[in-house]
């Protein structure tokens, strides 16, 4: 099994991830500065009460999609991009795999940039100013953590999750002590976005993990571990960090988590949160990029890919400012809203039989392209871009821009793709 670095199905007797292990892995992913920042986008555009409701509903819906893909991984023992062969065909799965590979390198860089900026901000208060040092340090930690492989993650992830839980609860307590929660609940919204667009901002975060989910649930001991470990592991911390971001922005008009950390003056504990959360979130990007590359080139050495992706992410973080490609990466994410809709519809509604051996047989019934599925995927991708492009790039498209402003991009795209796929393939 190459210690978890192969795309062949993980045999039942080698599946060691319990519910607690998967919960720890996704707990680490959900505690992220990105969640804090996204939560801050909800307020004061929405009232705090509405923002909290949107956070809960969005995570219930988004995490359900995560959980369903996790079940596919547990059933077959296969990673996500290999599972996409069932609906797109083996050759048809290569394009989304390339997009996923590129976006994961990009997200590795973005997470290192965010983590290094936060580390440097805290370090400046302690008399140290060296952004490049923090990028390299975090890059080495992330790459090393990934390189040790899935069989060694269990204890490390559980220890990291416990530390992050303690630090996060403490951060939440500090936040609530500083502000009057009841007063903030009564503050009116400014109304720049509606509840549906706010819901889209929340759902987009768990959906962004869709092309990675089965990469980890394929190691699950059983269905409960796969579904609930993934669902609850991400639901609890992500919702919490959305809440803290929304709360602090409503209270002091500060949506930048780095600025808030600096304002709190919480030094060393903040640095620990940043280091652990950056590593436990970003290693998922690096590992899944390596596994995704094996779907493109099955003979590739995944461990070498880990080193390559970690190095490229670190170099990008050192060279380019995040603003130059964040919108582009968010736009690419639209491809995976469509892909998640197709995969879930294919497996749970069309109820196509997934046989691991057939999905790996490059001369079998899944060889080549499923033209209808690829066309639906492309339509969904284009529809998502039409809905999102004004918000990302300021380009107005009649009707689509209005619909995107009112309903967001993820929910309409997911529904459209799912309906089209069921009609044409069901």
PyMOL commands that set and color helices and strands:
alter all, ss='L'
color gray80, all
select helices_A, chain A and resi 12-14+19-30+33-40+48-76+80-83+85-88+93-124+131-147+150-178+181-186+195-208+210-212+214-217+223-252+257-264+267-296+302-319+322-324+326-332+334-349+356-360+371-393+400-407+410-425
alter helices_A, ss='H'
color red, helices_A
deselect
rebuild
show_as cartoon
